[in-house]
Amino acid sequence: VDLPVGIDGGGLEAVLSAVVDRHDVLRSRLVGVGAGRVLEVGVVGSVRVGDLVRRVVCDGEWDSVGWRGVASVELDAALGGLDPVGGVMARFVWFDAGPLVAGRLLLVLHHLVVDGVSWRVLLPDLAAAWSRVRVGEVAVLPGVGTSVRRWSHALVEEAGSVSRVGELGFWEGVLSGPDALLGCRGLDPVVDSMGSVERVRVVVGAGVTEALLSGVPGAFRAGVNDGLLAGLAVAVVRWRGLRGVDQSDVLVRLEGHGREEGVVEGADLSRTVGWFTSMFPVRLDVSGFDVGEVFASGGAAGGVVKAVKEQLLRVPDRGLGFGLLRYLDEGAGGVLAGLRVPQIGFNYLGRFSVADMPEELRGLGWSQVMGVDEIESEFDADMPALSVLEIGAFVADGVGGPCLEAVFSFPRGVLGRGEVEELAGLWSEALSGLAGFVGGSGGGGLTPSDVPLVEVSQGEIEGWEARYPA
């Protein structure tokens, strides 16, 4: 993140201490062994933030190859310094460019205590703390609604509820269908480690991205994920078809933010920092649609988005129950453990923008620095690969406007780089097809979930729309 001009070591420590003292998980440690491991939270003031900050003097030439090289080395070192058992959940690297130039701060938090939503809490809190510290006041941050501890206990209680156990049949149905091999073999966690994983990056242009962020959701009363996953389903079906595999549905493991507050009465996670991620399988069926039409922005593009939207809406509580049954219910967990595991993982992280900072806190620093994607570290080489194909997508501000970026990760020996590049290209083409459909005369339309007071089919809705155009 960017630092405010003139901040010194004392000011930096005061800001970081205020945030660490406010959010419990940043003061936690991992205790116990095996399945009995838990997070134990230390009291306010128990973390000596000054011990976690490393100061690196630099010249402020942020676009230089030299600084980026130093930043990569510092990132690796900071990651290596994380120690959950020792209670070190965070490391901070202060790139100090002197009192007249805005420095930068590298914040490295263990994934046990942070998720994508948490950063949208932490960065404004850092700016808010600085707004008080810079004028000599003590930083006092707003309280937290539902703690990580209370939420965790509530999920354990929820896992044993009658309604949650009743979901088992739904998840069995999702996982019991076919899922033709993507690669030359299935995933082997012993052989297919992160050390064998390669990555293919794809960037979608600003025009198509804008259509995916606003045009498609607006036309179909849908979410961004609906369009992205509709494009993915079409791309995989086309990709498989080119290899002689006739399968019109695609099994995907989705990763969601997991903050389904409606599951726990009175829960408020809007200011809770932690890892709330949920993972669950979905089966996206595009049978009955000409996938070639989607690439050409034909009528099937709208049909596929509508179908995928409705399929995702049928997932109970956005998939939170799958993890509860799989890991917190012994009977259901045994059943689900015996079923297939999706070969494709997909996670849309949302949009990262300087506009994420509340207006009253802008100009104080602490905003995410854009355009430093190449400063990244490798995973532990011995860690098993998550999937045959893992797709992580996000939208970041660019020179020409926001652009969708995605990284396709895959283990060597299961898929070839050329195969993944082809699939990534097909996904990008499918998304362009959806954007073209919405931008042309195709428009959008309602789906059954949009008219919940009556029971109607998609065909009936489209018949009425044709008969009584708006």
Buried (B, 14 or more C-beta within 10 A) or exposed (E): BBBBEEBEEEBBBBBBBBBBBBBBBBBBBBEEEEEEEEBEBBEEEEBEBEEBBBEBEBEBEBEEEEBBEBBBBBBBBBBEBBEBEEBBBBBBBBBBBEEEBBBBBBBBBBEBBBBBBBBBBBBBBBBBBBBBBBEEEEBEBEEBBBBBBBBEEBBEEBBEBEEBBEBBEBBBEBBEEEBEEBBEEEBEEEBBBBBBBEEBEBEBBBBBBBBBBEBBBEBBBBBBBBBBBBBBBBBBBBBBBEEEBEBBBBBBBBBBBBBBBEBBEEBEBBBBBBBBBBBBBBBBBBEEBBBEBBBBBBBBBBBBBBBBBBBBBEBBBBBBBBBBBBBBBEEBBEBBEEEBBBBBBBBBBBBBBEEBBEEEBBEBBBBBEEEBEEBEBEBEEEEBBBBBBBBBBBBBBBEEEBBBBBBBBBBBEBBBEEBBEBBBBBBBBBBBBBBBBBBEEBBBBBBBBBEEEEEBEBEEBBEEBEEEEE
